[in-house]
Amino acid sequence: MKDDRLLKLGQKIRYERMKRNLSQEDLEEKSSVSRRAISEIERGNTDIRYTNLYQIAGAFGLNLSELLNFQL
């Protein structure tokens, strides 16, 4: 059973990526987080490391609190 928090975080990351018209490969280049890790995170299949979360937020030009705000 997947953790609802991980699913919400994955949905938020995918939403932010799509809003910016970025592919997973584009986000990989901007964040230095592998495309495979991004895919797993977006699907809620894995827990995200703090450093990856911080790098993804930075790639979007967001701070962590903005990325963790799940109100889409």
C-alpha positions as CSV (number, residue, x, y, z in Angstrom):
1,M,0.0,0.0,0.0
2,K,1.4,3.4,-1.0
3,D,1.8,6.2,1.5
4,D,-0.7,9.0,0.7
5,R,2.0,11.6,1.5
6,L,4.3,10.2,-1.1
7,L,1.6,10.1,-3.7
8,K,0.7,13.7,-3.0
9,L,4.3,14.8,-3.2
10,G,4.7,12.9,-6.5
11,Q,1.6,14.5,-7.9
12,K,2.8,17.9,-6.9
13,I,6.2,17.4,-8.5
14,R,4.6,16.1,-11.7
15,Y,2.2,19.1,-11.7
16,E,5.1,21.6,-11.3
17,R,7.1,19.8,-14.0
18,M,4.2,19.8,-16.5
19,K,3.3,23.4,-15.6
20,R,6.7,24.4,-16.8
21,N,6.6,22.1,-19.9
22,L,9.5,20.0,-18.7
23,S,10.1,16.4,-19.5
24,Q,11.5,14.1,-16.9
25,E,14.8,14.4,-18.8
26,D,14.7,18.2,-18.6
27,L,14.1,18.1,-14.9
28,E,17.0,15.6,-14.6
29,E,19.3,18.1,-16.2
30,K,18.1,21.0,-14.1
31,S,18.1,19.2,-10.8
32,S,20.8,16.5,-11.1
33,V,18.2,13.9,-9.9
34,S,18.1,10.9,-12.3
35,R,15.1,10.5,-14.6
36,R,14.4,7.1,-13.1
37,A,14.3,8.6,-9.6
38,I,12.0,11.4,-10.8
39,S,9.7,8.8,-12.3
40,E,9.6,6.7,-9.1
41,I,9.0,9.8,-7.0
42,E,6.2,11.1,-9.3
43,R,4.4,7.7,-9.0
44,G,4.8,7.6,-5.2
45,N,6.8,4.5,-5.4
46,T,9.8,5.7,-3.3
47,D,10.6,7.9,-0.4
48,I,12.5,11.0,-1.6
49,R,15.8,12.0,-0.1
50,Y,16.0,15.6,1.3
51,T,18.8,16.5,-1.0
52,N,16.8,15.4,-4.1
53,L,13.7,17.3,-2.8
54,Y,15.8,20.4,-2.3
55,Q,17.4,20.0,-5.8
56,I,14.0,19.5,-7.5
57,A,12.5,22.5,-5.7
58,G,15.5,24.6,-6.8
59,A,15.0,23.5,-10.4
60,F,11.5,24.8,-10.3
61,G,12.6,28.0,-8.7
62,L,10.6,27.2,-5.5
63,N,11.6,26.9,-1.9
64,L,10.8,23.7,0.0
65,S,7.6,25.1,1.7
66,E,6.2,26.0,-1.7
67,L,6.9,22.6,-3.1
68,L,5.4,20.9,-0.1
69,N,2.2,22.9,-0.3
70,F,-0.2,20.3,-1.9
71,Q,-3.0,22.7,-2.7
72,L,-2.9,22.5,-6.5
